[in-house]
Amino acid sequence: MAIGFGRSMISSDMVLLWRDSNDGHTIVSQRKTSVFSMPTVVSNPPRVATALDYRATSNSSAVTLSFSVPSITDTRQDLIWAWSSDQPSGNTPDATIVQHDDEGNFVLSLTNLQFTDDSSTPTTTTTPTGGSSGSSSSSSPLTHYQKVFAAHGILMTLAFLVFLPFGALQARLLRTSVEGKWWFGAHWIIQWPLTAILIIVGFALAVDEVGDLRTGHLNSTHKKWGLVIVLLYVVQCMLGGVIHHFKPARATGRPPQNYFHAILGITIIALSFWQVHTGFDIEWESIGGEPVSKSIRAWWTAWIVIIPLMYVAGLALLPRQYRREREQRTANAAKLQPTYALRETSYRD
């Protein structure tokens, strides 16, 4: 079993315990890691752990291992835990260990310590990481990889929940109310160069950091759907280019690809709302991040209502749009009609 002092396996000081296979005493191994792989032994840990063999028990249903470390002055302690049913390779602190069977995290509140009569050992209250610890202590500083993933989240949120909806809305609302085709230029610039830059940088940050941490690129729902949404965005941009550059010469109505382009765009934005939510609600906390603030959740909730309402309001302009498109098709067809000129010819016998 293992206990770590922190919110994630990365960069947390860990205490690993197992029973010696020869005499049954508790082996203590203090380790640390900078990636999601087997932690290595720390020769000089900041707090030295001592096994409490007198408190270790073992029976047919459970094994209890105990240790102590010097106390701290904080009123809150973030902790992680893990256990494995496989015995380490040996009875020394540097023995090889296998990946854990289960893991989790919790918060230890040290505000109301109570000592038992028999051992003068303090008992404490634990609180799940997702809840409030009741402590007035401030949030812990972000680690390097948490900063990278936070930047990834910000960039992708701007791309998929701000720029993409804005580009779609300005096209929907302005194409029939403003003369000229400048709405298309704005639509193209927002949806392709500006948004693409944010997506490329944000996506690259996540892929690179996941590679460094060796956590697996497609081992969670958020990562899998993130790749799907990015690929759908690429398809959407290519489809937009096809629609713009390859127009039917004698179209009698709106081409089917135009409708598919609109439906795909709505689908991407809808999936993005869900994807952002899984990012800050599940993925962020899985790497040890503290729960996001209520203001972020409130913005997401308001945004998921405002954007659809604005788009639905823009659908009221569809009749005017279709009328203009019919007029344009009629004008284009007239230009393609052949013209005939009669020339008077005189004949003589």
C-alpha positions in Angstrom: 0.0 0.0 0.0 1.1 3.6 -0.5 0.2 7.0 0.9 1.3 10.2 -0.9 1.3 13.8 0.3 -0.2 15.8 -2.5 -3.1 15.8 -5.0 -1.6 13.6 -7.7 1.0 10.9 -8.1 3.3 13.3 -9.9 5.7 15.2 -7.6 4.1 13.9 -4.4 6.2 12.5 -1.6 5.0 8.9 -1.2 5.4 6.3 1.5 5.1 2.7 0.3 4.6 -0.1 2.9 4.6 -3.9 2.6 5.3 -6.8 4.9 8.7 -8.6 4.8 8.1 -12.1 3.4 10.6 -13.6 5.9 9.8 -12.1 9.3 6.6 -10.1 8.6 7.9 -6.7 9.8 6.9 -3.6 7.8 9.1 -2.4 5.0 9.1 1.4 4.4 10.0 2.8 1.0 9.9 6.5 0.4 9.6 7.4 -3.3 8.8 10.1 -5.8 8.2 10.4 -9.6 7.9 13.1 -12.2 5.9 10.9 -14.6 3.2 8.3 -14.4 5.6 5.4 -14.0 7.1 3.4 -11.1 8.3 5.9 -8.5 11.9 5.7 -7.5 13.5 5.8 -4.0 14.2 9.1 -2.4 17.4 9.0 -0.3 16.7 12.1 1.7 12.9 12.7 1.9 11.6 15.9 3.5 9.9 13.9 6.2 11.2 10.5 7.2 8.6 7.8 7.7 8.9 5.3 10.5 7.1 1.9 10.5 4.9 1.2 13.5 5.1 -2.5 13.6 3.2 -2.7 17.0 0.1 -1.4 15.2 0.4 -3.7 12.2 -2.2 -6.5 12.0 -3.1 -9.2 9.6 -6.0 -11.6 9.4 -8.0 -13.5 6.8 -9.9 -10.4 5.7 -7.5 -7.5 6.0 -3.9 -6.3 6.5 -3.1 -3.1 8.4 0.2 -1.4 8.1 1.1 1.8 10.0 3.7 4.5 9.9 4.4 7.9 11.4 6.0 11.1 10.0 6.8 14.4 11.6 3.8 16.7 12.0 3.2 19.8 9.9 1.6 23.1 10.8 -1.0 23.1 8.0 -4.6 22.6 8.9 -5.2 20.7 5.7 -3.3 17.8 4.1 -4.0 16.6 0.6 -3.4 12.9 0.3 -3.4 10.2 -2.3 -3.6 6.4 -1.8 -3.0 3.3 -3.8 -2.7 -0.4 -3.2 -1.8 -3.6 -5.1 -2.4 -7.2 -4.4 1.0 -8.1 -5.9 4.0 -8.3 -3.6 7.1 -6.3 -4.5 10.1 -8.1 -6.0 12.0 -8.2 -2.7 12.3 -7.1 0.9 14.4 -3.9 0.3 13.1 -0.4 -0.1 14.3 -0.2 -3.7 12.4 -3.4 -4.7 10.5 -3.3 -8.0 6.8 -2.8 -7.7 3.9 -3.3 -10.2 1.1 -0.9 -11.1 -1.5 -0.5 -8.4 -4.9 -2.2 -8.5 -6.8 0.9 -7.2 -6.1 4.4 -6.2 -7.8 7.6 -5.0 -7.3 10.8 -3.1 -8.8 12.6 -0.1 -8.3 15.6 2.2 -7.2 15.2 5.8 -8.5 18.0 8.0 -6.2 18.8 10.9 -8.3 21.5 12.5 -9.9 19.4 15.2 -7.4 16.9 16.5 -8.6 14.5 19.1 -6.2 12.1 21.0 -7.2 8.6 22.0 -6.5 7.5 25.6 -4.5 4.4 24.9 -1.9 5.7 22.5 -2.0 9.5 22.4 -2.4 9.3 18.7 -4.4 12.0 17.0 -7.6 11.1 15.1 -8.6 13.3 12.2 -11.4 13.9 9.8 -11.2 13.1 6.1 -13.0 14.9 3.3 -13.2 13.9 -0.4 -11.1 16.1 -2.6 -14.1 17.3 -4.5 -15.7 18.7 -1.3 -14.9 21.5 1.1 -12.4 20.7 3.8 -13.6 23.3 6.1 -10.1 24.8 6.2 -9.3 28.4 5.6 -6.0 27.5 4.0 -5.4 28.8 0.5 -5.2 26.7 -2.6 -1.9 24.9 -3.3 0.2 26.3 -6.2 -0.2 24.6 -9.5 2.5 22.2 -10.6 4.2 22.5 -14.0 2.1 19.9 -15.7 -1.1 21.4 -14.2 -0.2 24.8 -15.6 0.3 23.2 -19.1 -3.1 21.4 -18.9 -4.7 24.6 -17.6 -3.3 26.5 -20.7 -4.6 23.7 -22.9 -8.1 24.0 -21.4 -8.2 27.8 -21.8 -7.0 27.7 -25.4 -9.4 25.0 -26.4 -12.3 26.6 -24.6 -11.6 29.9 -26.4 -11.4 28.1 -29.7 -14.5 25.8 -29.5 -16.8 27.8 -27.2 -16.0 31.4 -28.1 -14.5 31.7 -31.6 -16.4 29.0 -33.3 -19.8 30.0 -32.0 -19.1 33.7 -32.7 -18.0 32.9 -36.3 -21.2 30.9 -36.8 -23.5 33.5 -35.2 -22.1 36.5 -37.1 -22.7 34.6 -40.4 -26.2 33.6 -39.3 -27.2 37.1 -38.1 -25.4 39.4 -40.6 -25.6 37.7 -44.0 -29.2 38.9 -44.6 -29.0 42.2 -42.7 -25.7 43.7 -44.1 -25.1 44.3 -47.8 -22.2 42.6 -49.5 -20.2 39.5 -48.7 -18.0 40.8 -46.0 -19.8 38.5 -43.5 -18.2 35.5 -45.4 -14.7 37.0 -45.0 -15.2 37.5 -41.3 -16.6 34.0 -41.1 -13.7 32.5 -42.9 -11.0 34.4 -40.8 -12.6 33.5 -37.5 -13.4 29.9 -38.2 -10.1 29.0 -39.9 -6.9 31.0 -39.2 -7.8 32.4 -35.7 -9.5 29.3 -34.4 -7.0 26.9 -36.0 -4.1 28.6 -34.3 -5.7 28.2 -30.8 -6.6 24.6 -31.6 -3.2 23.6 -32.9 -1.4 25.2 -29.9 -3.8 23.8 -27.3 -3.9 20.4 -28.8 -0.1 20.3 -29.1 0.3 21.3 -25.4 -1.8 18.4 -24.2 -0.3 15.8 -26.5 3.3 16.8 -25.6 2.6 16.9 -21.8 0.7 13.6 -21.8 3.7 12.1 -23.7 6.1 13.4 -21.1 4.0 12.1 -18.2 3.4 8.8 -20.0 -0.3 8.7 -19.0 -1.6 7.4 -22.3 -3.0 9.5 -25.1 -6.4 7.7 -25.5 -7.0 6.2 -22.1 -10.0 8.4 -21.1 -13.2 9.6 -22.6 -12.0 13.2 -22.6 -8.9 12.4 -24.6 -10.7 10.1 -27.1 -13.5 12.6 -27.8 -11.0 15.5 -27.9 -9.3 13.8 -30.9 -12.7 13.1 -32.5 -13.8 16.8 -32.2 -10.5 18.1 -33.6 -10.8 15.8 -36.6 -14.4 16.9 -37.1 -13.2 20.5 -37.1 -10.7 19.6 -39.8 -13.5 18.0 -41.9 -15.7 21.0 -41.4 -13.0 23.4 -42.6 -12.4 21.3 -45.7 -16.1 21.1 -46.4 -16.4 24.8 -46.1 -13.6 25.2 -48.7 -15.4 22.8 -51.1 -18.7 24.7 -50.7 -17.0 28.0 -51.5 -14.8 27.0 -54.4 -17.0 24.4 -56.2 -20.4 25.8 -56.8 -22.9 24.1 -59.2 -23.2 26.0 -62.4 -27.0 25.6 -62.8 -28.1 25.0 -59.2 -31.9 25.0 -58.7 -31.7 25.1 -54.9 -29.4 24.9 -52.0 -26.8 22.1 -52.4 -27.0 19.3 -49.8 -23.5 20.0 -48.6 -24.6 23.4 -47.4 -27.1 21.8 -45.0 -24.5 19.2 -43.9 -22.0 22.0 -43.2 -24.5 23.8 -40.9 -25.5 20.6 -39.1 -21.8 19.5 -38.6 -21.0 22.9 -37.2 -23.8 22.7 -34.7 -22.7 19.2 -33.8 -19.1 20.3 -33.2 -20.1 23.1 -30.9 -22.6 20.9 -29.0 -19.9 18.3 -28.4 -17.5 21.0 -27.4 -19.8 22.1 -24.5 -19.8 18.6 -23.2 -16.1 18.2 -23.8 -15.2 21.3 -21.9 -17.4 20.1 -19.0 -15.6 16.7 -18.8 -12.3 18.6 -18.9 -12.8 20.8 -15.8 -15.1 18.4 -14.0 -13.3 15.0 -14.4 -10.0 15.3 -16.2 -8.7 18.3 -14.2 -9.4 16.7 -10.9 -7.9 13.4 -12.1 -4.5 15.1 -12.3 -4.8 16.5 -8.8 -6.4 19.9 -9.7 -8.7 21.4 -7.1 -12.4 21.8 -8.1 -12.9 24.7 -10.5 -14.6 27.8 -9.1 -18.3 28.3 -9.1 -17.9 31.3 -11.4 -16.4 29.0 -14.1 -19.3 26.6 -13.7 -21.8 29.5 -13.8 -20.3 30.8 -17.0 -20.5 27.4 -18.7 -24.1 27.0 -17.6 -25.0 30.5 -18.9 -23.1 30.0 -22.1 -24.8 26.7 -23.0 -28.1 28.6 -22.8 -27.1 31.9 -24.5 -25.4 30.4 -27.6 -28.3 28.1 -28.6 -30.9 30.9 -28.0 -28.9 33.3 -30.2 -28.6 30.8 -33.0 -32.3 29.9 -32.8 -33.1 33.6 -33.0 -31.0 33.8 -36.1 -33.1 31.1 -37.7 -35.9 33.6 -38.0 -33.9 35.2 -40.8 -33.9 32.0 -42.9 -36.9 33.1 -45.1 -35.0 36.3 -46.1 -31.8 34.3 -46.7 -33.6 31.8 -48.9 -35.3 34.6 -50.9 -32.0 36.3 -51.6 -30.4 33.1 -52.6 -33.2 32.4 -55.1 -32.8 35.9 -56.5 -29.1 35.3 -56.9 -29.6 31.9 -58.6 -32.1 33.5 -61.0 -29.6 36.3 -61.8 -26.8 33.8 -62.3 -29.0 31.6 -64.6 -29.9 34.6 -66.7 -26.2 35.3 -67.3 -25.7 31.8 -68.5 -28.6 31.9 -71.0 -27.4 32.0 -74.7 -28.3 35.1 -76.7 -29.3 35.1 -80.4 -29.0 37.9 -82.9 -31.0 37.9 -86.2 -29.2 39.3 -89.2 -31.2 40.4 -92.2 -29.9 38.9 -95.5 -31.1 39.8 -99.0 -31.3 37.3 -101.8 -31.1 38.1 -105.5 -32.2 35.9 -108.4 
